[in-house]
Amino acid sequence: MIRMVKVGIMICDRNRTCVGNKCFKSIIERDGVFSKYAKDEPIEVVGWMACGGCPGERLEYAPADMKKYGAEVILLASCYLAGYPPCPYIKDHKTFIENYVGLPVVIGTHPMPQNYIDAHAKAGDWEGCEGYLKEIVNDPEGAHKYDSTREDYTESLG
Ligand code: SF4
């Protein structure tokens, strides 16, 4: 029997109107943190929710609801680290979800797009985030693929 992986995704509220294209694309194409899952291993998103604004208004309820609906892991989407500044509450969110809700947390979803890597290198505001970034920044091909500021981005969606 093929096992279904059930995930819940929390996004930064500064991106609450995001349509989710890059997160969902990375699930289908097994990029970013999803590269560890086999392509024939189905991934079901049981919930997609913005955090509610600093310091995380929906943190108390959203991950617990996602757990109720079957989530086995909560992903804090790449936008937690892509924004300026990166989320200052990321450790609090991770600790609360792991210790109180009782689900493992993965930081990141899709590969960090090159335009954000360049901007944060210039801003110098990723200091201390290295541990959170490791699964989504060491992939030059993915960084290019997910950079929606490049001219041929929409053509590349195929
Ligand atoms: S910076 Fe962090 S706490 Fe604030 S809105 Fe974004 S994810 Fe939520």
Residues whose N, C-alpha, C, O or C-beta is under 5 A from the ligand:
A	BS01	SF4	I11 C12 D13 R14 C51 G53 C54 P55 G56 C87 P88 Y89
